[in-house]
Amino acid sequence: SSSDTPFSSSSDSDMPDDRLLKALVKETTADFAAAISNDDFSTLYSKSSTDFQSTYTEEQTRDTFKEFVQRKSVVLPILSKATGMDPEFSPSPSLRTEKGLSILVANGKYDTKPVPMRFEYEYVKRGGQWKMLKLIVKLTK
């Protein structure tokens, strides 16, 4: 079969399909919106990868986004809109290998008003599941 060609890379098979990619990003965005809404990052944090958890404490994660929580009245309507939209990926999601692990890079934006919600998310595959490794959210023109 063609899948046995010497050129096929095993990492390609790790690449989630478009539907799963969008679902992953939407879930992360929804968890982030809930964290900001409730000023409670425990769910977002507990769903993140062990790699993320060994780098940052829940308190540090919360501290990173304290400005979002302080500006909740402005931020939440944008995040709420984003959770109901499909993300626009730019560039296309990609995989890289780091220390023998597959890292899924998903960057892009939600075309929200008054400003787009830009995101840089990374996931690492742990126990057959993609777990959040990096979370950057920007609300800027």
KOLBANU-299661 format. One line per field, with one value per residue (C-alpha): residue number from 1; residue in one letter; x, y, z. Coordinates in Angstrom, 2 decimals. Example, Ala and Ser with C-alpha at 12.3 -4.5 7.8 and 13.67 -1.06 7.14 Angstrom:
<vexlos>
k = [1,2] $
r = [a,s] $
xx = [12.30,13.67] $
yy = [-4.50,-1.06] $
zz = [7.80,7.14] $
</vexlos>
This chain:
<vexlos>
k = [1,2,3,4,5,6,7,8,9,10,11,12,13,14,15,16,17,18,19,20,21,22,23,24,25,26,27,28,29,30,31,32,33,34,35,36,37,38,39,40,41,42,43,44,45,46,47,48,49,50,51,52,53,54,55,56,57,58,59,60,61,62,63,64,65,66,67,68,69,70,71,72,73,74,75,76,77,78,79,80,81,82,83,84,85,86,87,88,89,90,91,92,93,94,95,96,97,98,99,100,101,102,103,104,105,106,107,108,109,110,111,112,113,114,115,116,117,118,119,120,121,122,123,124,125,126,127,128,129,130,131,132,133,134,135,136,137,138,139,140,141] $
r = [s,s,s,d,t,p,f,s,s,s,s,d,s,d,m,p,d,d,r,l,l,k,a,l,v,k,e,t,t,a,d,f,a,a,a,i,s,n,d,d,f,s,t,l,y,s,k,s,s,t,d,f,q,s,t,y,t,e,e,q,t,r,d,t,f,k,e,f,v,q,r,k,s,v,v,l,p,i,l,s,k,a,t,g,m,d,p,e,f,s,p,s,p,s,l,r,t,e,k,g,l,s,i,l,v,a,n,g,k,y,d,t,k,p,v,p,m,r,f,e,y,e,y,v,k,r,g,g,q,w,k,m,l,k,l,i,v,k,l,t,k] $
xx = [0.00,1.08,1.27,4.36,6.50,9.88,8.93,5.96,6.76,5.28,4.71,2.21,-0.11,-0.16,-1.66,-5.29,-7.85,-9.44,-12.49,-10.42,-8.11,-11.05,-12.58,-9.29,-8.88,-12.54,-12.30,-9.15,-10.80,-13.97,-11.93,-9.97,-13.20,-14.60,-11.36,-11.55,-15.28,-14.92,-11.39,-10.76,-8.09,-8.36,-10.19,-7.95,-4.92,-6.03,-6.61,-3.18,-0.21,2.06,4.77,2.82,2.09,5.75,6.66,3.90,1.82,-1.91,-1.21,1.36,-1.10,-3.77,-1.27,-0.33,-3.93,-4.86,-5.26,-7.91,-9.76,-9.51,-10.92,-13.53,-16.34,-14.47,-12.77,-15.62,-17.98,-15.12,-14.19,-17.86,-18.23,-15.05,-16.31,-19.24,-17.07,-14.65,-11.02,-9.09,-5.67,-2.69,-0.31,-1.77,-1.46,1.75,3.65,7.16,9.13,10.76,12.60,10.94,7.43,4.94,4.04,0.97,1.19,-2.13,-1.97,-4.63,-7.52,-11.22,-12.66,-14.38,-15.44,-14.31,-10.92,-9.92,-8.94,-5.52,-4.26,-1.06,-1.79,0.49,-0.44,1.67,0.52,0.42,-1.20,-2.86,-4.47,-3.52,-2.86,-2.35,1.29,1.24,-1.51,-1.12,-4.17,-4.05,-6.91,-5.48,-6.23] $
yy = [0.00,3.58,4.27,2.07,4.28,5.14,8.80,8.61,10.16,8.68,12.18,12.93,10.31,12.30,15.33,15.62,16.24,19.65,18.77,17.63,20.63,23.04,21.12,21.26,24.99,25.67,23.67,25.52,28.85,27.91,26.75,30.00,32.06,30.17,30.74,34.49,34.59,32.83,34.00,30.29,28.59,25.15,23.46,24.95,24.03,20.49,19.80,21.12,18.84,17.68,19.58,22.83,22.03,21.34,24.75,26.91,26.76,27.40,30.66,31.74,30.89,33.01,35.80,35.84,36.57,38.86,41.79,39.81,39.14,42.81,43.83,41.08,43.39,44.10,40.74,38.31,39.39,38.86,35.46,34.44,35.30,33.40,30.20,30.17,30.68,28.57,29.59,30.83,29.20,31.19,29.67,26.17,24.04,22.04,19.42,19.61,17.12,18.20,15.75,12.92,14.25,15.44,19.08,20.41,24.14,25.90,29.67,31.94,34.14,34.45,37.29,38.88,42.51,45.09,43.34,39.88,37.30,36.02,32.79,30.77,27.33,24.33,20.81,17.80,14.24,12.45,9.04,9.34,12.68,16.18,18.27,22.02,23.02,26.72,29.30,32.83,35.00,38.55,40.94,43.63,45.25] $
zz = [0.00,-0.55,3.18,3.41,1.20,2.68,2.42,4.77,8.08,11.22,12.60,9.81,11.23,14.49,12.76,13.84,11.11,10.66,12.73,15.71,15.40,15.54,18.44,20.40,19.86,20.65,23.86,24.96,24.13,26.03,29.05,28.93,28.73,31.73,33.67,33.03,33.79,37.14,37.96,38.44,36.37,37.98,35.07,32.40,34.49,35.28,31.58,30.59,29.99,32.80,30.89,31.33,34.97,35.72,34.22,35.70,38.84,38.67,40.50,37.87,35.11,36.78,37.35,33.65,32.72,35.63,33.25,31.35,34.61,35.63,32.24,32.25,31.12,27.88,27.44,28.12,25.33,22.85,24.31,24.36,20.69,19.88,21.49,19.05,15.96,13.98,14.43,11.40,11.41,10.22,9.31,8.91,12.05,12.07,14.01,15.30,17.31,20.54,22.80,20.87,21.49,18.90,19.46,17.68,16.90,16.30,15.78,14.37,15.26,15.78,13.73,16.74,17.10,18.13,17.99,16.81,19.40,18.36,19.82,19.92,21.30,21.46,22.47,23.32,22.86,26.19,26.58,23.18,24.08,23.01,26.11,26.21,26.37,25.50,25.73,24.43,23.84,22.50,21.99,19.74,16.41] $
</vexlos>
